[in-house]
Amino acid sequence: ATEEAWSTDDVFLTPESVLKDPNRDLLYVTSFDTDYASKPAPSGFISRMSLEGEILDLHWVDGLMAPCGMDIWRDTLFVAERQHLLAVDLASGTVANRWEIPGAVFPNDVVIDDEGTVYISDTRGQNPTDSRIYRFRGGTFDVFVNAGVERANGIWIHDGWLYIGNTGDGMLKRVELDTGRMEDVISFGAGILDGIRVDEDGNLLVSHWFGRLYRITPEGDLTEILHAESQGWNIADFEYLP
């Protein structure tokens, strides 16, 4: 039941995350350089695109260290960067701030709640049982959740819960924001659980990095709605536009 509307030219590095700007009707895309550790200078960048797939500004923000997930609070784009949380002023496209995340290894995805609190997943692939979700508020970081999280990747907030793609055990989990209580939602088995969104009917949309996209109803019924592994696709941190 899926149909391709458009595709861009092959102009990115590894496009890791795509996010819609709700006030400007355009998309931001992070380009992750898989060889970033061996480069003499940061080579990642953020692009701006139209909703129809036109590249408006390929190197809108340049010179970034392997940028990954993003979210917007007011007029600032928050981006997960290696060991840092980055703030980009949306009006000017300039880096407004950069905070080092204490103890972070591989900051991956970002989501912001209605109060402006920023949550960042730290995948920590070399030490997966110490994976964690950081919380940033009032200018400081703390570890929001650590126990039960393993190779955390995609995160999203819905109805008072933080949803986590827990790649270590292939389980989509959720943590109640007010209490920190954790629940299992559904098991996907082996593979990388990357992007998470919720559609207008309350269905969860979850991407499996090996070219698959799933829909989970509020009742827990799972449907595969895209399977493009045979085409050589990977699906990372996607965006959903109703």
Backbone hydrogen bonds in HBPLUS format (Angstrom, degrees):
<---DONOR---> <-ACCEPTOR-->    atom                        ^
c    i                          cat <-CA-CA->   ^        H-A-AA   ^      H-
h    n   atom  resd res      DA  || num        DHA   H-A  angle D-A-AA Bond
n    s   type  num  typ     dist DA aas  dist angle  dist       angle   num
A0011-VAL N   A0009-ASP O   2.94 MM   2  5.60 125.7  2.24 109.3  93.3     1
A0014-THR N   A0032-PHE O   3.07 MM  18  4.96 132.8  2.30 125.7 139.2     2
A0032-PHE N   A0014-THR O   2.83 MM  18  4.96 176.1  1.83 140.0 138.7     3
A0016-GLU N   A0030-THR O   2.94 MM  14  5.67 142.5  2.09 144.2 154.8     4
A0237-ASP N   A0016-GLU O   3.01 MM 221  6.02 156.0  2.07 167.9 163.2     5
A0030-THR N   A0017-SER O   2.99 MM  13  5.39 155.3  2.05 146.1 154.0     6
A0018-VAL N   A0237-ASP O   3.07 MM 219  6.47 145.9  2.19 169.0 178.1     7
A0019-LEU N   A0028-TYR O   2.91 MM   9  5.20 150.7  2.00 145.0 153.5     8
A0028-TYR N   A0019-LEU O   2.75 MM   9  5.20 157.5  1.80 150.6 158.3     9
A0021-ASP N   A0026-LEU O   2.83 MM   5  5.59 168.8  1.84 167.5 168.7    10
A0024-ARG N   A0021-ASP O   3.37 MM   3  5.50 150.9  2.46 104.3 112.1    11
A0025-ASP N   A0021-ASP O   3.18 MM   4  5.78 131.3  2.43 155.8 158.0    12
A0027-LEU N   A0049-MET O   2.79 MM  22  4.98 169.1  1.81 146.7 150.5    13
A0049-MET N   A0027-LEU O   2.81 MM  22  4.98 156.2  1.87 144.9 149.6    14
A0029-VAL N   A0047-SER O   3.02 MM  18  5.07 151.6  2.10 134.5 139.7    15
A0047-SER N   A0029-VAL O   2.80 MM  18  5.07 160.4  1.84 147.2 153.0    16
A0031-SER N   A0045-PHE O   2.76 MM  14  5.30 159.4  1.80 171.7 171.2    17
A0045-PHE N   A0031-SER O   3.40 MM  14  5.30 149.6  2.50 128.0 136.6    18
A0036-TYR N   A0033-ASP O   2.99 MM   3  5.15 146.4  2.11 123.3 120.4    19
A0038-SER N   A0035-ASP O   3.07 MM   3  5.74 147.7  2.18 119.2 127.3    20
A0039-LYS N   A0036-TYR O   3.24 MM   3  5.29 159.7  2.29 104.6 110.7    21
A0044-GLY N   A0064-LEU O   2.72 MM  20  4.56 141.2  1.86 164.0 150.9    22
A0064-LEU N   A0044-GLY O   2.88 MM  20  4.56 172.9  1.88 133.3 130.8    23
A0046-ILE N   A0061-VAL O   2.83 MM  15  5.08 153.2  1.90 147.1 154.9    24
A0060-TRP N   A0046-ILE O   2.98 MM  14  5.74 117.6  2.38 145.2 162.1    25
A0061-VAL N   A0046-ILE O   3.17 MM  15  5.08 159.3  2.21 138.4 142.4    26
A0048-ARG N   A0057-ASP O   2.98 MM   9  5.14 154.0  2.05 132.7 141.2    27
A0056-LEU N   A0048-ARG O   2.85 MM   8  5.41 145.0  1.97 136.9 145.9    28
A0057-ASP N   A0048-ARG O   3.21 MM   9  5.14 157.5  2.26 139.8 137.7    29
A0050-SER N   A0054-GLU O   2.85 MM   4  5.15 155.1  1.91 144.6 153.1    30
A0053-GLY N   A0050-SER O   3.11 MM   3  5.34 164.0  2.13 112.3 113.6    31
A0082-ARG N   A0065-MET O   3.23 MM  17  5.92 177.3  2.23 163.9 164.7    32
A0068-CYS N   A0080-ALA O   2.83 MM  12  5.37 156.0  1.89 159.7 164.7    33
A0069-GLY N   A0108-ASN O   2.72 MM  39  5.75 161.2  1.75 169.0 166.6    34
A0080-ALA N   A0069-GLY O   2.96 MM  11  5.50 162.2  1.99 156.2 160.1    35
A0071-ASP N   A0078-PHE O   3.04 MM   7  5.44 142.4  2.19 146.4 155.0    36
A0078-PHE N   A0071-ASP O   2.81 MM   7  5.44 166.4  1.83 178.2 176.8    37
A0073-TRP N   A0076-THR O   3.01 MM   3  5.46 162.4  2.04 158.4 163.5    38
A0076-THR N   A0073-TRP O   3.01 MM   3  5.46 152.0  2.09 126.7 135.7    39
A0090-LEU N   A0075-ASP O   3.13 MM  15  5.63 167.2  2.14 145.5 147.2    40
A0077-LEU N   A0088-VAL O   2.85 MM  11  4.96 169.5  1.86 150.7 152.5    41
A0088-VAL N   A0077-LEU O   2.79 MM  11  4.96 158.5  1.84 143.1 150.6    42
A0079-VAL N   A0086-LEU O   2.84 MM   7  4.93 156.1  1.89 140.2 146.9    43
A0086-LEU N   A0079-VAL O   2.82 MM   7  4.93 173.2  1.82 154.4 156.4    44
A0081-GLU N   A0084-HIS O   2.97 MM   3  5.01 171.5  1.98 149.8 147.6    45
A0084-HIS N   A0081-GLU O   2.91 MM   3  5.01 164.5  1.93 121.6 125.8    46
A0101-ILE N   A0083-GLN O   2.92 MM  18  5.66 167.1  1.94 139.9 144.1    47
A0085-LEU N   A0099-TRP O   2.86 MM  14  5.25 154.3  1.92 150.3 158.9    48
A0099-TRP N   A0085-LEU O   2.88 MM  14  5.25 166.4  1.90 155.7 157.9    49
A0087-ALA N   A0097-ASN O   2.88 MM  10  5.00 164.9  1.90 149.0 144.5    50
A0096-ALA N   A0087-ALA O   2.76 MM   9  5.49 143.3  1.89 142.0 153.4    51
A0097-ASN N   A0087-ALA O   3.29 MM  10  5.00 156.4  2.35 135.1 133.8    52
A0089-ASP N   A0094-THR O   2.89 MM   5  5.53 156.1  1.94 172.8 169.1    53
A0093-GLY N   A0089-ASP O   2.71 MM   4  5.45 146.8  1.81 155.4 165.7    54
A0104-ALA N   A0101-ILE O   3.13 MM   3  5.49 170.1  2.14 132.6 133.2    55
A0123-THR N   A0106-PHE O   3.09 MM  17  5.49 147.4  2.20 145.8 135.8    56
A0108-ASN N   A0121-SER O   2.70 MM  13  5.42 161.7  1.74 160.7 162.1    57
A0121-SER N   A0109-ASP O   3.02 MM  12  5.32 155.2  2.08 139.1 146.9    58
A0111-VAL N   A0119-TYR O   3.04 MM   8  5.37 151.2  2.13 146.6 153.3    59
A0119-TYR N   A0111-VAL O   2.81 MM   8  5.37 164.4  1.84 166.0 171.5    60
A0113-ASP N   A0117-THR O   3.00 MM   4  5.51 156.6  2.06 151.9 155.8    61
A0116-GLY N   A0113-ASP O   3.09 MM   3  5.47 166.0  2.11 114.8 119.0    62
A0118-VAL N   A0136-PHE O   3.01 MM  18  4.98 166.6  2.03 150.4 148.4    63
A0136-PHE N   A0118-VAL O   2.71 MM  18  4.98 156.1  1.77 151.9 157.7    64
A0120-ILE N   A0134-TYR O   2.93 MM  14  5.08 156.8  1.98 135.9 142.0    65
A0134-TYR N   A0120-ILE O   2.79 MM  14  5.08 159.5  1.83 158.4 156.7    66
A0122-ASP N   A0132-ARG O   2.91 MM  10  5.43 157.3  1.96 175.1 169.2    67
A0132-ARG N   A0122-ASP O   3.37 MM  10  5.43 160.5  2.41 140.7 146.2    68
A0127-ASN N   A0124-ARG O   3.01 MM   3  5.44 148.4  2.11 112.2 121.8    69
A0130-ASP N   A0127-ASN O   2.93 MM   3  5.73 159.9  1.97 126.5 133.1    70
A0131-SER N   A0128-PRO O   3.05 MM   3  5.20 156.0  2.11 114.5 114.1    71
A0133-ILE N   A0145-VAL O   2.90 MM  12  5.31 157.3  1.95 158.7 162.4    72
A0144-PHE N   A0133-ILE O   2.77 MM  11  5.58 137.6  1.94 148.0 162.0    73
A0145-VAL N   A0133-ILE O   3.37 MM  12  5.31 157.6  2.42 136.2 140.3    74
A0135-ARG N   A0142-ASP O   2.76 MM   7  5.35 157.3  1.81 161.8 166.1    75
A0142-ASP N   A0135-ARG O   2.90 MM   7  5.35 142.2  2.05 145.9 157.0    76
A0137-ARG N   A0140-THR O   3.05 MM   3  5.66 154.2  2.12 161.3 162.3    77
A0140-THR N   A0137-ARG O   3.15 MM   3  5.66 169.6  2.16 116.9 120.2    78
A0149-VAL N   A0146-ASN O   3.18 MM   3  5.60 159.2  2.23 134.4 134.3    79
A0168-GLY N   A0150-GLU O   2.84 MM  18  4.74 154.7  1.91 145.6 137.9    80
A0153-ASN N   A0165-GLY O   3.02 MM  12  5.41 150.3  2.11 144.8 154.3    81
A0154-GLY N   A0193-LEU O   3.50 MM  39  6.49 177.6  2.50 139.7 140.1    82
A0165-GLY N   A0154-GLY O   2.78 MM  11  5.01 160.9  1.81 157.4 157.2    83
A0156-TRP N   A0163-TYR O   3.08 MM   7  5.15 143.0  2.22 135.2 141.2    84
A0163-TYR N   A0156-TRP O   2.67 MM   7  5.15 165.5  1.69 170.8 169.5    85
A0158-HIS N   A0161-TRP O   2.94 MM   3  5.40 158.1  1.98 152.4 159.5    86
A0161-TRP N   A0158-HIS O   3.06 MM   3  5.40 152.2  2.14 112.6 121.2    87
A0177-LEU N   A0160-GLY O   3.03 MM  17  5.80 168.5  2.04 149.4 153.0    88
A0162-LEU N   A0175-VAL O   2.78 MM  13  5.06 168.3  1.79 148.7 151.5    89
A0175-VAL N   A0162-LEU O   2.78 MM  13  5.06 151.1  1.87 135.5 144.6    90
A0164-ILE N   A0173-LYS O   2.74 MM   9  5.12 163.8  1.77 142.8 145.5    91
A0173-LYS N   A0164-ILE O   2.93 MM   9  5.12 168.9  1.94 153.9 155.0    92
A0166-ASN N   A0171-MET O   3.02 MM   5  5.29 146.7  2.14 149.1 152.4    93
A0170-GLY N   A0166-ASN O   3.02 MM   4  5.82 115.7  2.45 139.9 155.3    94
A0171-MET N   A0166-ASN O   3.22 MM   5  5.29 135.3  2.43 148.1 141.1    95
A0188-PHE N   A0170-GLY O   2.64 MM  18  5.14 174.1  1.64 166.9 168.7    96
A0172-LEU N   A0186-ILE O   2.87 MM  14  5.42 173.4  1.87 169.1 166.9    97
A0185-VAL N   A0172-LEU O   2.74 MM  13  5.41 155.7  1.80 162.9 161.5    98
A0186-ILE N   A0172-LEU O   3.40 MM  14  5.42 150.7  2.49 131.9 139.2    99
A0174-ARG N   A0183-GLU O   2.91 MM   9  5.40 153.3  1.98 154.6 159.9   100
A0183-GLU N   A0174-ARG O   2.82 MM   9  5.40 154.2  1.89 157.8 166.1   101
A0176-GLU N   A0181-ARG O   2.82 MM   5  5.26 160.1  1.86 150.9 154.6   102
A0180-GLY N   A0176-GLU O   2.72 MM   4  5.10 155.1  1.78 151.3 156.2   103
A0209-TRP N   A0192-ILE O   2.84 MM  17  5.30 165.5  1.86 154.1 158.8   104
A0194-ASP N   A0207-SER O   2.90 MM  13  5.51 153.3  1.97 150.1 157.2   105
A0207-SER N   A0195-GLY O   2.95 MM  12  5.09 160.8  1.99 140.7 144.3   106
A0197-ARG N   A0205-LEU O   2.92 MM   8  5.07 151.0  2.01 145.8 152.0   107
A0205-LEU N   A0197-ARG O   2.80 MM   8  5.07 167.5  1.82 144.5 143.4   108
A0199-ASP N   A0203-ASN O   2.91 MM   4  5.43 158.7  1.95 154.3 159.2   109
A0202-GLY N   A0199-ASP O   3.06 MM   3  5.45 164.9  2.09 117.6 119.6   110
A0204-LEU N   A0216-ILE O   2.86 MM  12  5.00 151.1  1.94 156.9 152.7   111
A0216-ILE N   A0204-LEU O   2.79 MM  12  5.00 158.1  1.83 146.6 152.8   112
A0206-VAL N   A0214-TYR O   2.99 MM   8  5.24 155.9  2.05 137.7 145.4   113
A0214-TYR N   A0206-VAL O   2.85 MM   8  5.24 165.4  1.87 151.8 156.9   114
A0208-HIS N   A0212-ARG O   2.82 MM   4  5.02 167.3  1.84 143.0 147.5   115
A0212-ARG N   A0208-HIS O   3.13 MM   4  5.02 170.6  2.14 151.8 151.5   116
A0235-ILE N   A0209-TRP O   3.07 MM  26  4.74 140.4  2.23 109.8 120.9   117
A0228-ALA N   A0211-GLY O   2.63 MM  17  4.71 174.2  1.64 152.5 153.1   118
A0213-LEU N   A0226-LEU O   2.94 MM  13  4.97 151.1  2.02 139.5 141.0   119
A0225-ILE N   A0213-LEU O   2.83 MM  12  5.71 153.6  1.90 150.8 159.5   120
A0226-LEU N   A0213-LEU O   3.30 MM  13  4.97 138.2  2.49 142.0 136.6   121
A0215-ARG N   A0223-THR O   2.82 MM   8  5.23 157.9  1.87 153.3 161.0   122
A0223-THR N   A0215-ARG O   2.85 MM   8  5.23 154.4  1.91 151.8 160.1   123
A0217-THR N   A0221-ASP O   2.93 MM   4  5.24 157.4  1.98 145.5 149.9   124
A0220-GLY N   A0217-THR O   2.84 MM   3  5.17 161.7  1.87 113.8 120.1   125
A0231-GLN N   A0228-ALA O   3.04 MM   3  5.25 143.5  2.18 102.9 113.7   126
A0233-TRP N   A0228-ALA O   3.28 MM   5  5.66 161.0  2.32 151.8 147.1   127
A0232-GLY N   A0229-GLU O   2.92 MM   3  5.19 159.8  1.96 112.5 117.1   128
